[in-house]
């Protein structure tokens, strides 16, 4: 599934294992989500931190990026690595 195709209410799992629910219909590399981790919080998450997305039929799909998103994801990951994250 393309990252831009995720709609409000769609659920999934992040790379760290936490569940999330998308809270907006925006596009791009940052999305607003309710994350069910140590605490339940609503905030911004990077699409490259999403591992799988739950589909209505009960299956899961991995997230794919457009070429523009892939370029931004690469730049973001390089910047985070430089900061020590």
N, C-alpha and C positions, 0 to 999 in steps of 0.2 A: 504494500500500500504506500502511495506517495504521502509524504508528511503533510502536504497541503490539503489532502483529502480527508484528514481527520476533522470530525465535526464535534460540536458541543455535545457532551454526554458520553462520548466514546471512551472506553476504558482500556487499560493495558498495564504493562509492567515495565519499569525502568531497569536499566542495567544493574543497579544495586539491589534489585529484587522488590522494591517498593511498588505498590499499585498506585495508579493515578486515574483521574477522570478529567478530560479536557473541558475547560470552562468557557472557551471562546470559539469563534469561527474564523479567526485570523489565519494568515499564511506567514511563512518565514521560518527562521530557525529558532525563535523564542515563542513559546506558547504559554497561555495562562492555564494552570491546572490545579486541581485539588489533589494533593499527594497524601497518601495514607502510609506514613512512616512511623517514626517514634511518636510523633504528634501528627494530627491531621491538620494540614495547612493549605492555604490557597496562595499560589505564587507563580512566578515565571520558571519554566524549565526549558532547557535546550532540547531540540528534537534529536540530537545525536546521543542524548542520554536515555532515549526510549529504546527498549529492547524489542518488545512485541506489542501489538495492538489486538485487542479482542474483537472478533467479528461477530455479527448477529447470529450466525449459525453455530456458534460455540467454538470455532477454530481460532487460531491466532496467526498473525502475519507479521513479518519484520517490516521495518520502516525503510523506505527508499527515498532518495533525495533527487531533486531536479539538479541540473548542472550548476545553476546559480547557487542553490543551497549547498551543494557539495563544496563549492569554492569557499563559501562563507564558513562552513563547518571546519574545513581545513585551516583557515585563518584563525578561527576561534580556538581550536584545539592547540595550535602553535602558541597563541598568546597565553592560554592557560598553562601550558607546559613551561613557558618562560617564567611565569609567576610562581611556579613550583606546585601547581595543582595537578 
